[in-house]
Amino acid sequence: MSMSMQDMVAALAKQPEVARRAMMEERLKMFAEMPDEERKKAMGMMIEALYGLPDEDMAKLVRTRTAILADLPGDMRKTLMMTHMSIIQSYPESQRMREMKLVQEAVKQLPDAQRQVMMQAMESMMKGGPMPAMAEAAHATHQHEPAPAAQRPTSAPQPTTAQTSGARSASVWTWIVLLGIVVIIVIVLIILVQGGL
């Protein structure tokens, strides 16, 4: 009688660390070499079994898996982590958060070099995820949008050509009238002076 995936994963959690790591590393490398759909199906079955474990057993497997991922070649690690992320999107948030807490604890327990590798890998995945990409695109679009009319700086209205011409004409006529008044005053003074003589 063959064991179910749940039984196999539960038995794996009971193995000593060295044996558990050897078995999990072999399985993860096998997953990485599978075609996408086949890998997603196989890893999905394993994740479902993992989520069915008690916290203590799940924590053991997450710690071992995290240590293995830190030591794998970058392309293999990325393939496995991306597939894992795509699978767990269909699970309730409570399940994802449960695993995420265990992953964070596992990363903290790694040696410095491995911890840096995993932190960089997780940061890279978060930056490349769909939501951050959309947010960046929206931000870029927002930057190129014209400012709303109410927010645009406004300058004083500039006079039109007609208004400018009209102002000049009014000034010319004002000078003509003033000049005429001066001429009349001069003429009147001349007449008065001559009449006095």
HURA-V522790 format. One record per residue. N is the residue number from 1. OMEGA is omega in whole degrees, -180 to 180 (none if undefined). D_CENTER is the distance of its C-alpha to the mean C-alpha in Angstrom with 1 decimal. Layout:
N&OMEGA&D_CENTER  N&OMEGA&D_CENTER
This chain:
1&-178&50.2  2&179&46.6  3&174&44.0  4&178&41.1  5&179&37.5  6&180&37.4  7&-179&40.6  8&-179&39.5  9&178&36.3  10&179&38.3  11&179&40.9  12&180&38.4  13&-179&37.2  14&-179&40.9  15&172&41.3  16&-175&41.6  17&-177&38.5  18&-180&39.9  19&180&40.9  20&-180&37.7  21&-179&35.6  22&-179&37.8  23&-179&37.6  24&180&33.9  25&178&33.2  26&-179&35.5  27&-180&33.9  28&178&30.3  29&177&31.5  30&178&33.2  31&-175&30.1  32&-177&28.1  33&-179&31.0  34&169&31.1  35&-173&29.9  36&-175&26.6  37&179&28.3  38&179&30.9  39&-179&28.6  40&179&26.5  41&-178&29.7  42&179&31.2  43&178&28.2  44&178&27.8  45&-179&31.4  46&179&31.0  47&178&27.9  48&178&29.9  49&179&32.8  50&-178&30.7  51&179&29.4  52&-179&33.1  53&170&34.2  54&-176&35.0  55&-177&32.5  56&180&34.7  57&178&35.0  58&180&31.4  59&179&30.5  60&-177&32.9  61&179&31.4  62&178&27.8  63&-179&29.0  64&180&30.9  65&-179&28.2  66&179&25.7  67&179&28.4  68&-180&29.1  69&-179&25.6  70&-178&25.3  71&-178&28.5  72&173&27.8  73&-175&27.0  74&-177&23.3  75&179&23.4  76&178&25.2  77&-179&23.0  78&180&19.8  79&-178&21.9  80&-178&23.0  81&179&19.7  82&178&17.9  83&179&21.0  84&-179&21.1  85&-179&17.6  86&-179&18.5  87&-173&21.8  88&177&20.9  89&-179&18.6  90&-179&22.0  91&177&23.2  92&-179&23.3  93&-179&20.6  94&178&23.6  95&-180&24.3  96&180&20.8  97&177&20.7  98&179&24.2  99&-178&23.4  100&178&20.3  101&179&22.6  102&178&25.1  103&180&22.7  104&178&21.7  105&-180&25.4  106&180&26.2  107&180&23.8  108&-176&25.4  109&-180&28.8  110&170&28.2  111&-174&29.8  112&-176&27.7  113&179&27.1  114&179&26.1  115&178&23.9  116&179&22.0  117&-177&21.8  118&178&20.3  119&178&17.8  120&179&16.5  121&-179&16.6  122&177&14.7  123&179&11.9  124&179&11.9  125&180&11.8  126&179&8.9  127&-177&6.8  128&-179&8.8  129&-176&8.8  130&-176&9.0  131&177&6.9  132&-180&3.4  133&179&5.3  134&-180&6.7  135&179&4.5  136&180&4.4  137&179&7.9  138&180&8.8  139&180&8.2  140&179&10.2  141&-179&12.7  142&-179&13.2  143&-178&14.0  144&178&16.6  145&176&18.1  146&-180&21.5  147&177&21.9  148&-176&23.9  149&-177&27.6  150&-176&28.0  151&-178&25.5  152&177&26.9  153&-178&29.4  154&177&32.8  155&180&35.8  156&-180&39.5  157&-179&41.0  158&180&42.7  159&178&46.4  160&180&47.2  161&-179&50.0  162&-180&52.4  163&180&51.8  164&180&52.2  165&-180&55.5  166&-180&56.7  167&179&56.2  168&-179&58.1  169&-180&61.0  170&179&61.3  171&179&61.6  172&-180&64.3  173&178&66.3  174&179&66.1  175&179&67.6  176&-179&70.3  177&-180&71.4  178&179&71.5  179&179&73.5  180&-180&75.9  181&180&76.5  182&-180&77.2  183&-180&79.7  184&-180&81.5  185&179&81.8  186&-179&83.3  187&-179&85.7  188&179&86.8  189&179&87.4  190&-179&89.5  191&-178&91.6  192&-179&92.2  193&-179&93.2  194&180&95.6  195&180&97.1  196&179&97.7  197&none&99.5
